[in-house]
Amino acid sequence: MDVPLWLAVVIVGYLGAKLIRPPWWLLAVFLLGGFLLADSVLAPVIDSAIK
């Protein structure tokens, strides 16, 4: 079964936020940090480390 990456991330993120109950500001920091990291000079390094 092939699951798109975005769907897996949404499901894991939803369950993590529901079960662990982190503060809202921490979720905002992670989302903003991930968005900014994806457009930085470190993006190719992270991409090659993941693959």
C-alpha positions, -999 to 999 in steps of 0.1 A, spaced: 0 0 0 14 34 -10 6 63 12 15 98 2 41 115 24 18 145 31 -10 122 43 14 103 67 27 136 81 -8 149 86 -19 117 104 12 115 126 10 153 134 -27 151 143 -22 121 166 8 136 182 -10 169 189 -40 150 202 -22 125 224 8 144 237 -10 178 240 20 202 235 14 239 239 1 257 208 31 280 206 54 249 203 34 236 174 36 270 157 74 271 162 78 237 147 57 245 117 74 279 111 108 263 116 101 235 92 88 259 66 119 282 69 143 252 69 128 239 37 138 271 19 172 275 34 207 264 23 204 234 45 175 219 25 198 199 1 217 185 31 186 175 49 171 160 17 202 139 11 203 127 48 166 116 46 170 97 14 
